[in-house]
C-alpha cells in the first residue's frame, strides 16, 4: 500500500512509520502546516515529499491511504477531504471533537466505499487479545465488574496542547479515557448505558482536566470503574475483570509496548496467562491492509471510534454537570 501522512507527529515518527514499512507500505508524502518542520520530518524519515496543502497531497493518485495524526480538532475536515478523494483512512482517536462530526465521517466513508478505521492500539496487544479470549470462552464466568487504572505521568514531550488547549481537543478524557472506553468495549462486547464521573485539574496545565474517575453501567448489569490521569508518576497501569468463576488481573498493559503481565485467579489458585508480544501497530496495520483487500474488518473501525468518543463525551458531561449521563451513540 502507498500511504501519505497527514501530520508530522510524534506518534508517526515513534511508531507508525516503522509499522507501515513493516507491512511493505510505501510512504509517499507527509503534510505539515509548518513547511520547515515538514521538510525536516520528511528528510529525517526518508520520505520523498513534504507539503503544506492538503489538496496537493490528496491530488496524488499514487496514494492509496492516509494516516491522520494531527491535533483532534483537525481530524474531521481532513478525513472528509481524504474520503472525498477516494483514499482509505486510518485516523487517530478521538475521531472528532463532536459526536455528530464523527458520525458524518463514518457515513461518508461508507457512501464512498473506502475503509475508515480508528487507531485504537490497545485492542491489538497480545495481552488484551488473551484477556478477551478468556472472557469470551467463559473462563471467568459471567463478568460482574471491571476496573481500569490508566493514571500516568504525561511525558514532557507530549504535553503542549494536551494540557493547555481545549480547542485542540486537549485533556485527559479525550486523550486516555477514549482509549479505555474502546478497550472495555473490546473485552465485554457491549456498550455502556450511563456514566457518572468526577474530574480535576491539578495545575499541570490550563483550561482542561488532567484527572478523571468514572463509573459506567453496562447492559449486562456489570459495572466498570475507570481512572485516567496525566499526573501520576508511580501508579502503573492495568485492567481487571471480575467474574463468577474467576478474576483477571493485568498489570502494565495499557501501553503502546507489548509488555506487562496477565494472571487469572480462580478456585484453583493463581495462573499466569501467556500472550503474544507482537508489535501493536504492525498488527493493526496488517488488519487494515486486509480490510482494504476485502478480507475482513480493520482492528477498530469507524463505528468503534464513534462509540469510544461517545463514552468519553458522556464522561466529560457527567463530570461537568455532576449528574448521571446516558451515553448517546448517534444512532450507531
C-alpha positions in Angstrom: 0.0 0.0 0.0 1.0 3.6 -0.7 0.5 6.0 2.2 0.5 9.7 2.9 0.9 11.0 6.5 -1.4 13.9 7.5 0.5 15.2 10.4 4.3 15.2 11.1 3.5 13.9 14.6 5.5 12.2 17.3 3.3 9.0 17.1 4.0 8.8 13.4 7.8 9.1 13.9 7.9 6.9 17.0 5.6 4.1 15.9 3.7 4.4 12.7 6.4 4.9 10.1 8.2 1.7 11.1 4.9 -0.2 11.3 3.8 1.0 7.9 7.0 -0.1 6.3 6.9 -3.4 8.1 3.7 -4.1 6.2 5.5 -3.3 2.9 3.9 0.2 3.0 5.5 3.0 1.0 5.2 6.5 2.4 4.9 8.9 -0.5 4.4 12.2 1.4 3.8 14.0 4.7 1.6 17.0 5.4 2.6 19.7 8.0 1.2 23.1 8.4 4.8 24.2 9.2 6.7 23.8 6.0 10.1 23.9 7.7 9.0 21.2 10.2 7.5 19.1 7.4 10.7 19.2 5.3 12.8 18.3 8.3 10.4 15.4 9.2 10.5 14.1 5.6 14.3 14.3 5.5 14.8 12.5 8.8 12.4 9.7 7.9 13.3 9.1 4.3 10.0 10.5 2.9 10.4 12.0 -0.6 7.8 14.7 -0.4 6.6 17.3 2.2 3.6 19.5 1.5 1.6 22.1 3.5 -1.6 21.9 1.5 -4.0 19.0 2.0 -5.4 19.4 -1.5 -2.0 19.0 -3.0 -1.4 15.8 -1.0 -4.7 14.3 -1.9 -4.3 15.0 -5.7 -1.6 12.3 -5.8 -3.2 9.3 -7.5 -0.4 7.2 -6.2 -1.7 7.5 -2.6 -4.0 4.6 -1.6 -4.5 5.6 2.1 -3.8 8.3 4.6 -2.9 8.2 8.3 -4.2 11.2 10.2 -2.4 12.2 13.4 -2.9 15.9 13.6 -4.5 17.6 16.6 -8.0 16.5 17.4 -9.9 19.5 16.0 -8.5 18.9 12.5 -9.5 15.3 12.1 -13.0 15.9 10.8 -12.2 18.1 7.9 -9.1 16.2 6.9 -10.8 12.9 7.0 -13.8 14.1 4.9 -11.4 15.6 2.3 -9.5 12.3 2.2 -12.6 10.3 1.8 -13.9 12.5 -0.9 -10.6 12.0 -2.7 -11.2 8.2 -2.6 -8.5 7.5 0.0 -8.7 4.8 2.7 -8.3 6.5 6.1 -6.7 5.4 9.4 -7.4 8.2 11.9 -6.1 8.8 15.4 -8.5 8.9 18.3 -10.7 10.7 19.1 -12.1 10.8 15.6 -13.5 14.3 16.1 -14.5 17.0 18.6 -18.2 16.2 18.5 -20.3 13.0 18.1 -22.0 14.5 15.0 -18.7 15.1 13.2 -17.5 11.5 13.9 -20.8 10.1 12.7 -20.5 12.1 9.5 -17.0 10.8 8.9 -18.2 7.2 9.2 -21.2 7.7 6.9 -19.1 9.5 4.3 -16.6 6.6 4.1 -19.4 4.1 3.8 -21.0 6.1 1.0 -17.7 6.4 -0.8 -16.8 2.7 -0.3 -13.4 3.3 1.4 -12.1 1.7 4.6 -12.2 4.0 7.6 -10.6 2.9 10.8 -9.7 4.3 14.2 -6.1 3.8 15.5 -7.1 2.3 18.9 -3.8 0.5 19.6 -4.6 -1.4 22.9 -7.0 -3.9 21.4 -4.1 -5.1 19.2 -1.9 -6.0 22.1 -1.3 -9.7 22.7 -2.2 -9.2 26.4 -5.6 -7.8 25.5 -6.3 -10.4 22.9 -5.6 -13.1 25.5 -7.9 -11.4 28.0 -10.7 -11.1 25.5 -10.3 -14.8 24.6 -10.6 -15.8 28.3 -13.7 -13.7 28.8 -15.4 -15.0 25.6 -14.6 -18.6 26.4 -16.3 -18.3 29.8 -13.0 -18.8 31.7 -14.1 -16.3 34.4 -17.8 -16.9 34.2 -20.3 -14.0 34.0 -18.4 -10.7 34.3 -19.7 -8.7 37.3 -17.3 -5.8 37.2 -14.2 -4.3 35.7 -11.6 -1.8 36.8 -9.3 0.2 34.5 -6.4 2.2 36.0 -4.6 4.3 33.5 -3.2 7.1 35.5 0.3 8.0 34.2 2.8 10.8 34.2 2.4 12.5 30.9 5.9 12.9 29.4 7.1 16.5 29.0 7.5 16.0 25.2 3.7 15.1 24.9 2.3 18.0 26.9 1.8 21.2 24.9 -1.8 21.3 23.5 -2.8 18.2 25.5 -2.7 20.1 28.8 -3.3 23.7 27.6 -5.6 23.8 24.6 -9.3 22.7 25.0 -10.0 24.0 21.4 -7.5 21.5 20.0 -9.1 18.6 22.0 -6.8 18.7 25.0 -7.5 17.0 28.3 -7.1 13.5 29.7 -10.6 12.4 28.8 -10.0 12.9 25.0 -6.5 11.5 25.3 -6.9 8.5 27.5 -10.5 7.8 28.6 -11.4 7.4 24.9 -8.8 4.5 24.7 -10.1 2.9 27.9 -13.6 3.1 26.6 -12.6 1.2 23.4 -10.7 -1.4 25.4 -13.6 -2.2 27.7 -16.0 -2.4 24.7 -13.5 -4.7 23.0 -13.4 -7.1 26.0 -17.0 -7.1 27.1 -18.7 -6.8 23.7 -21.2 -4.3 25.0 -21.6 -0.5 25.3 -22.1 1.5 28.5 -25.6 2.8 29.0 -24.9 5.5 31.6 -21.9 7.1 33.3 -21.1 9.2 36.4 -17.8 11.0 36.8 -15.6 13.5 38.7 -12.8 15.4 37.0 -10.0 17.5 38.4 -7.3 20.0 37.2 -4.3 19.8 39.5 -2.3 22.6 37.9 -0.4 20.6 35.3 -1.8 22.8 32.5 -4.6 25.3 31.9 -8.2 25.0 30.8 -8.5 21.2 30.6 -8.9 18.4 33.1 -5.8 16.3 33.9 -7.5 13.6 36.0 -10.9 11.9 35.9 -12.6 9.0 37.6 -15.9 7.5 36.3 -18.3 4.6 36.8 -20.2 3.1 33.9 -23.3 0.9 33.9 -23.4 -1.9 31.3 -26.4 -3.6 29.7 -25.4 -6.9 31.3 -25.5 -5.4 34.8 -21.7 -5.2 35.1 -20.2 -2.1 36.5 -16.9 -0.5 35.2 -14.7 1.8 37.2 -12.2 3.8 35.2 -9.4 6.2 36.3 -7.3 8.3 34.0 -4.7 10.9 34.8 -1.7 12.8 33.4 -0.2 13.4 36.9 0.6 10.0 38.4 4.3 9.1 38.0 4.3 5.8 40.0 0.8 4.4 39.8 1.3 1.9 37.0 -1.5 0.9 34.6 -3.7 -2.1 34.3 -7.2 -3.6 33.8 -9.2 -6.1 35.8 -12.2 -8.2 35.2 -14.1 -10.0 38.0 -16.5 -12.8 37.2 -18.5 -15.5 38.9 -15.7 -18.1 38.2 -12.6 -16.1 38.4 -10.8 -12.8 38.1 -8.3 -11.5 35.5 -5.6 -9.1 36.8 -3.5 -7.5 34.0 -0.7 -5.1 35.1 1.2 -2.6 33.0 -0.7 -3.5 29.8 -2.3 -0.1 29.0 0.7 0.9 26.9 2.0 1.1 23.3 4.6 -1.5 24.0 3.9 -5.3 24.1 4.7 -5.7 27.8 3.1 -6.4 31.1 1.7 -9.5 32.8 -1.7 -11.2 33.0 -2.9 -13.6 35.7 -6.2 -15.3 36.3 -7.2 -16.2 39.9 -9.9 -18.8 40.5 -10.8 -21.6 43.0 -7.6 -23.5 42.0 -5.3 -20.6 42.7 -3.3 -18.1 40.6 -2.3 -18.9 37.0 -0.1 -16.9 34.7 -1.6 -16.2 31.2 0.8 -16.3 28.3 0.3 -13.9 25.4 2.0 -12.9 22.2 4.4 -10.0 22.2 4.0 -8.7 18.7 4.2 -5.0 17.7 0.7 -3.5 18.3 0.8 -1.1 15.4 2.1 -3.7 12.9 -0.7 -6.0 13.9 -3.3 -3.2 13.4 -1.8 -2.2 10.0 -1.9 -5.8 8.9 -5.6 -5.9 9.6 -6.1 -2.6 7.9 -4.3 -3.9 4.7 -6.6 -7.0 4.7 -9.6 -4.8 5.1 -8.6 -2.7 2.1 -8.2 -6.1 0.2 -11.7 -7.1 1.3 -10.6 -9.8 3.7 -12.2 -8.7 7.0 -12.6 -5.6 9.1 -9.8 -3.3 10.5 -8.9 -3.8 14.1 -11.1 -0.8 15.1 -13.4 0.6 12.5 -15.1 4.0 12.4 -18.1 2.8 14.5 -15.7 1.8 17.2 -14.2 5.3 17.0 -17.7 6.8 17.3 -18.6 4.7 20.3 -15.3 5.4 22.2 -15.8 9.1 21.6 -19.4 8.9 22.7 -18.4 7.4 26.0 -15.7 9.9 26.6 -18.1 12.8 25.8 -20.6 11.3 28.3 -17.8 11.1 31.0 -16.9 14.7 30.3 -20.6 15.9 30.6 -21.1 13.8 33.7 -18.0 15.4 35.3 -19.1 18.9 34.4 -22.8 18.5 35.4 -22.5 16.3 38.5 -25.2 14.0 37.2 -25.6 10.6 35.6 -25.5 10.9 31.8 -26.9 8.4 29.3 -24.4 7.7 26.5 -25.6 8.9 23.1 -24.1 6.8 20.3 -25.5 8.9 17.5 -27.7 6.1 16.1 -24.8 3.5 15.8 
